[in-house]
Amino acid sequence: MNRRNLFLGSAAMAVSTLTENAAFANGFAGDFEMRGSVDLYERLPRLNTESTLDFHTGYRKWMARNLRRVEIRRARDVLKANGIDPRSDAPLDDVVEILTADPQVAMYMHNWERTQEAMWQIIKQECDRNADVLLDELAAAEKLGPSTLELNKDLKAPDYACYEIHIQPGGYVGDRFAGHIYYHGTSVVLLNDQDEMQRSFVRGVPRPADGKVRRVLDQGTGCGQFAMALKQKFPEAEVWADDVAGPMLRFAQLLSVERGAEIHYVQRLSEDNGFPDEYFDIVTNNLLIHEVPAVKVKEILAEAYRTLRPGGVYYPLDSYTGAQTRNTALSKYYAWRNYRWNHEVWWMEYYHLDLAQTMRDVGFEVDEHGPKGRSDTTHNIVGYKV
């Protein structure tokens, strides 16, 4: 199994020749690498750490592909035994009370949460163990191109961003290695080796009708994986990426330097990004909308509309929501469980949000049946500024 690295150094990728089978150049001065690399990813510095995360990846894959089906069947049977049709709009409190009391349903969630907590801690401990060299590597990357990094030490993270989403220690803003932890953790949790998920998602991003793509913005970019995939798809474009979290952006800059990707990272709020009116041809975000409260979603959409030129494309990629979600007893329970146990603080607001209508409310012409996403759980809404 290909392993991801904690120290991502030797694979500098030239964007001008970036393809699915790209060749890699040498690392930069200050790069840290101990055990070589596999494609985009360096090997972990210690074999036992690598092996442990391999186990967690395999176990999570088995849970997702096998144990999950068993758990869903059990949940349906338990609801029926208690007089509730799993497809009905039964009261959420009743459904939660019944399903959380069932040992088999509870055991699945216990396994899911404990493995996720353990995985985060393994990565965090590896980062802390190598703190000095990792901090030096981040500092060295900040001085290098072709990417750029604008940090704002005066920007106070809003309350909505200050929680440990996905049970990640420190969340996005509370740990200096938040980018490292998130990047390598989600490669386990989402089974996202070699950034396949972002590359797959980005294939669905449409060009404006006139075909012109000069500037692209990725809102809430995190580790920059989606932004780099955008640069690969639109090599002629100037790609910008904003995020509130400095540690995430520093790691994104490191990845971009090592891959030779020219991305312009800025520490700004997606709902108040400071870019000029009608500046971008395409604005995107990837799994951002469900991580902010509903009131901020409308502000983020309005900012996307303001900064898009006439004829521009807005492509927010996330899970199904609002009118696209079947409001059943089971779907409500799983939404609640994500909120309660995965620390997705705003998930219930997102679950009830009609994203397509909210996009219309700020001015977009909306196509609810645009390019297909990665799976049946990702919507394909596209907004156009006419």
N, C-alpha and C positions, 0 to 999 in steps of 0.2 A: 504494500500500500504506500503510495506517495505520502511523504510527511511534510508538514508545514514547519516553518522555522520561527524561532523567536528573535532572530537577529538579522535576517534578511539583508545580506550584503553583497554577494558576489554577482548577482544577476542584474546588471544594468541593461535595460532593454531599449533599443533605439525605436522611438515611435514611428519614424519614417518607414521602418521596415517591420513594424509590429504586426505579426500575423499569429494565427493559432499555433504555428510551429516556428516561432521566432528564435533567432540565434541570440546569444547573450554575450555581452562585453565583460570587461574586467570591473571589479568593484572600485570604490573610491577610497581615497586616503582617509583613514579613520573607520573603515569598514571592519566589522567583527564577524568572523566566520571560523568555525572550529571543525566541522565534520562534512564539509562539502554541501552541495545543493542538488535538488531534483527539480528540473524545470524552473518555475518561478520561486520555489521555496528552498531555503537552506535547511539542512538537517538540524535537529535540535542538538544542543551542545552535549547532552548526556543521553546515552542509550536507554537508561532506565526511564527517563522522562518521556522519551519518544515512544517507548514500548507501552507505557501506561496510558498515554493518550491514544495510541493505536487501539488498545483494549476498549477505552471509552467510546471511540468512534465506532468500532464494530458492535459494541453492546447497544449503543443508541440506534444504529442501523437496524439491528434485530428487533428492538422495541418498536421502531417506526413501521417496519414491514411485516411483523408477525404479532407481537404482543398487543399492538394497538388494535388490530382487527378483533382479537379475542375480547379486549376490554370494551369495545363498542358494542359487540353482541351482548356482553354481560349487562351493560348499562341499559340497553333496550329491553332485555328480559326483566330486569329489576323494575323498571318503570311500569311495564305491562302488568307485572305481578302486583303492583300497587295501584292499579286502576288508571294509569296515565298512558295515553297514546304518545310514544316518542315523537310523533310528527305534529302533535297538537301544540297550541300556544298556552301550555300550562303555566301557572305561576312559578316564577324562578325560585322563590324561597322553598316551595314544596319540592321541587326537583332537586335542589341542592341538599336539602335535608335527607331525602331518600338515598341519593347516590353517594354522598359522603359517608353514609353509615354502612355502605356495602364493602366488605373486606377486599373483594377482588378489584373493584373499581379504585378503592383507596390505595391498594398495593401498587397498581400501575403508576399512580401519581407520585407515590412515595419513591419508587424507583427512579422515575423521571427527574424529580427534584434533587434527590441525593446525588445522582450521577452528575447532574449539572453543577451543583455546588462543589463537588470534588474536582471536577474538571477545571473550573475557574481557579480554585486554590492551587492546583498543580502548576498552572501557567503563571499565576501571580508570584508564587514562591520562586519559580525559576527566574522571573524578571528581577525580583528583589535580591536574589542571590548574585546576580550579575549587574547590579544597579550602576556601578561606576562606569563600566564599559558601555552599557546601553545609553546612559546619559551622554557620554562622550560621543557616541555614534550619532545620536540625535542632533547634538550641537554641531557636529561636522557637516551633517547633511543640510542644515539650515543655511549654510554659507554657499551651497552649490546649486547650480541649475541643472537642466533647463527650467525646472519648476521654480515657483516663487512662493514665499510664505509670509503672510501679514498677520502677526499676533497682536491682540489688543488687551493689554494687561489691565486696562480700566473697565473692561466689559464685565459686568457682574452677571453671572449665570442666573437666569430666571428660575423661580422656584420650581416650575414645571419640569426643568431639566435635572434637578438635584435629587435624584433617587437612584436606587440600585436596580435599574432595569435588567431584566433577564437574570436577576440574582447576581449580577456581576459586581464584585467587590469595588466599592467606590463609584460605580456607575461610569458615566462618560466623562464627568468633570472632576471626580474626587480622588483620582489616583494618577500619579505622574506617568504610569505605564498603561493607562486606559486603552490606548490604541493597540499596543501589543496584546493585551489581554483579550480585547474584543475580537481582534483579527483572528487569532489562533483559536479562541474559544468558539467562535461561530463557524469556523471550518469543521469543528467537531459537531456542534449542535445542528447546523444546517447541512451537514455533509457536503460542504462547499470547498472541495479541493481544487487548487489552481484557479480560483476565482471563476469557476464555470458558471455559477449562478448569475453573477453580474454580466458576464459575456452573453449569456443566454437572454437575460432581461433586455439588454441594450439592443439586441437585434430587432426588437419591436418598436423602437423609437422611430417615428416617421419623420421625413424631411418636410419642411414647408412646401406648399404647392409649387412655388417658384424654384425650388431646389437649392436655394441659397442658404448656406450655414456658415456664417462668419464668427458668431459668438454663441457659446452654450453655457448655461449655468446649471450646476447640480446643487440643489438645496439640501442642507443637512447631510453633507457628504460623508461624515464619519471618517473611515480610513481611506477614502478616496478611490475605492475599488470601482465604483460605478463611473466616477469621473474619468478614470484611466480607460475604462471600456468605451466611454463616449469618445475619447480622443482617438482610440483605435478605429472606431467607426467613422468619425468625422476628422480625419487628420488635417484637413485644411482649416479647421476652426480653432479659435481661441477658446479654451475651456477654462471656466471659472468654477470654483466650488466653495460654498460657505458652510460654516458650522459654528456653534456656540462653544464647543469643547476644544480648548487648546491642546490637551494631550492627544486627542484624536487627530487633529490637524498636523501636529508634529510628526506623528507616525506616518500619516499620509504623505507628508513631504519626503520622509525617508524612503518610503516605497517608490515614490515617483523618481527620486534621484537614482535609485538603484536600477530602475527600469528605463531611465532616460525619457520619461514622459513629461511633457511640458504642460503642467497644470498650475493654475494660479489660485492658491488657497488663501482664504480670508476668514478671520475670526469675526463673524458678524451674525446677527439674528436673521433667520430666513424670513421673518415677518417685517424686518426693517433693515434691508441689506445695503442701502446707500448707493446703489447703482443708478445711473441715469434712466429716465423714462425711455421706453422702446429701444433698449440697448441690446437685447438678445434675440436670436432667431429661434432658439429652443430653450425651454426651462424644464428641468426634470427633478424628481426626487425618488429615492428608492427606500421604501419601508420607513419613511419619515412621518407620514400623516398620523399613524396610530400611536406615535410617541409624544404627541402634544395634545392639550385639551381642545375641545371642539371650537371654542372661541378663537384660539390661536390658528386653527386650521383655516378659518375664513380669512384671517389676516395674511397667512402664508399664501393662500390662493390669490388674494388681492394684490400682493406684492409681485407674484409671478405675472399677473395680468398687466400690472403697471410697467414692468420692465421688459415685457415682450413687445416686439414690433408688430404692426399690423401684418397679418398673415403668419405670425409665429405660432409655434406648437408648444403646448404644455402636456407633459407626460408624467403624472404622478403614479408610481407603481406601488401597490400595497395589496392587502388581503381584501376579499369581497366585503362590502359594507352596504348598509342602508337597504335600498330597494333590491339590490343584487343578492341579499342574504335571505335565506329561508328562515323565518323566525319560528323555529320549533323548540320543543322542550330540550332536546339534546343540543341543538346549536347554541341555545342560550346558556346551557350548563357549561359547555366547553369554552364559551367566551368568558363566563364568570371565572372559570378555573384558571384561564390564562391571566386574568386580572389579579386573582387572589394569590396564586402560587408562583407565577412567573414574574411578578412585580411589574406587570404591564399596567401601570397606574391609570392610564387613560383609555384602556381597551373597551370598557363598557360604553363610554361616550362614543368611541369610534364605531363600535358595533351598531349603534343606533343612528349613526350619521349617514345622511344621504349625500354621498360625496358628489355625485353627478349634479344634483340639484344645487348644492353649495357652489359648485363651479359655475353653474348658470347664474347664480345670484350675483357673482362678482363680474359677470360680463362674458364669460366664455360661451362659444358655441360648442356643444358637447356631443361626441360620438361615444356611446356606451358600448360599442361593439367593434373597437379598433383591433390592432394587432394582438394576437393571442400571447398571453404571458407564459411564464415558465411552466405553470401547472394549473390545474383547475381551481386552485385556491388563490390565484392572483388575478386581479381584475385587469381589464384592458381599456380603461377609459382614456380618451384623448380629448384635450381641450384646444380649440383654435381661437385665436384673436382675429376677428374680422373687422 
